[in-house]
Amino acid sequence: MKKRLIFVFILCNFFFVNLLISQQEKIGKEPKHVKAVNNQKKPTEKADSVKKEEKKKPEPVRKPKIAPPGTVMLNDSLYIDINPIKNIDYREFISFLSITYSKEVRDSLDRLPLWGLEYEGFRKFMRLSGNDKELLVRMRIRLDQVLSWAQSLEEYLNNPYYNNNPIVCVSFNQAKEYAAWRTRIVMFKWASDTKSEKERAKYYTKVRYRLPTPEEWDAAIDKFSDNIILNKAIFPVNVACTYPAVPQGNKPAFYYVPWNVAELTNKENLAVGLSWYDRDTTFNYKKRVEYYAPRDWLGFRCVCEIVEY
């Protein structure tokens, strides 16, 4: 009897231990489908951004519009003058300022409609508004100066024979003001020449003339290297040390004449290029030249920036 009881006890103990082991094994295992879910990798933010970039469509290429007056394209957003500003150009500027260009006129020119401007009405308004005498005095060049080639500035600037020679003895601020005036006049012309949105679409919405940066000058010399004029025999003989603008064909082009005038940049006291006064014979057309006052070997040309297409 005693042996039987011991046997039953051992048998029960055996089953109890096996039950505990099986329960522990079940607790330690996860269902297969749970493991599969937990092992899935979540998409990273980087992968999402890559997919979004792949979906982006490339921006359409915009065709150039009609070039701003007097310029040719330098790059997608910038045009540059084909020649330095001439005597006749600066005389036109001074003539305009002597008739009108008061602050009221300048503010009105800055708020013009894009098209459909009534030309005669606005022209009458400008005349009645009068000029800005203080600004006019600042923009005038002293004509009593004697130039290095034994000619007065008055004769050089006002004689029709030198109409196309580059303006000289102009200050940094005068050149900047000329560029601002030119911007307003071009926008005025486009607004009065076009009568509808469709007509106006031929021109850029908004442009701004200004002095070029030294780097933009370098880019122009590189791009138009075939248009550097070394043969001075193409120019008529004149007393001045400067050369007139290069005659243009049916298709306007940027031209540079070394040993004509150095040209102002948008950095005050820094000009670029070789002037008639320069003794440099290295053909360094990108030469940086310091100046501290208007000189008879110093002129300028503008670039025209596309502010709004």
Phi, psi and omega in degrees: 000316180296319178296322180296318180297320179296318180298315179298320180297316180296319181296317179295318179298321180298313179295324181293319179295315178299323179296318179297318181296316180296323178295319179295321179295320178295319180295323183285344182259143175254152175300147183301321183292331177292316178300318182298319180293316183293332182277351179293135180273130177283140179296135180279164178295326181296317179296320178298316182295324178297316179298320179295319179295325179294329182282340181295134178272142178296144180293139181294144179283125182270134178281142177299145176265188179299131183297140173303145186308133175083007187234165169229159185289132174260316173208189187300336185235013186213136174242160180224147180300144180285333180217164173298157177299133187263166177304316182295328178294314182289326176297321178298319177300311180294322178298317179297314181295332180286340181263316185212203179090037172291172178299323178299319179293316180299317179296321180292321178295331178283348182242026182293149170291161181288328180210168175077019179286133179280106190301306186297322179295317180290324179297320178296317178301316181297318180297317182291335182285339178078187184254180175249096187301321181295316178295319180302317179298319181291331184272342179287142177265138179297119185272352182274010180282143175261125183280166184295339181259033174056049177218142179284153178295327179300315179293317181296317184283322189258348178284122181305335180299332182254021180309318188263005174282154184291140174296138179230175179060031179257141183274166178302314181291325176295318178296319179295318180292323176300315180297320179295317177299315181298320177303312183295321182292321178294316178296324176296317180297314180296321181294324182272338181277340183249139185250356181212167179298322180296316178295319183291336182295347177290337183250159177293148183296317181211133178231166178213118173279143179199176175283146181284156170281160176303323181292324177293325175298315178302317181297322179294317179298320179292314185291321185251037183299336179283350184251031175265118188268112178256340180274098183283355180292345180286346183264147176292154179288133175212166183290326186295153175280347180271164180246144179290169180300145179291129179302138182259147175270203180293331180248108182301147181215153175288132176232144175231130179246103178298151181060034172255272172228146167287157187236137180298149171244180180284358175259117182301139180075010177232120177243173181226156174093180183253128179257171178298336181280343186282136178260010180288125180246022183268002181058038179272083185290346179260014184303137174269133183232127177272143175217158182229004178193165176302143182224158180278005173248012187236123177231201178197159167224164183253159161250158178238116184268134176277104182280320179217126184293000000 
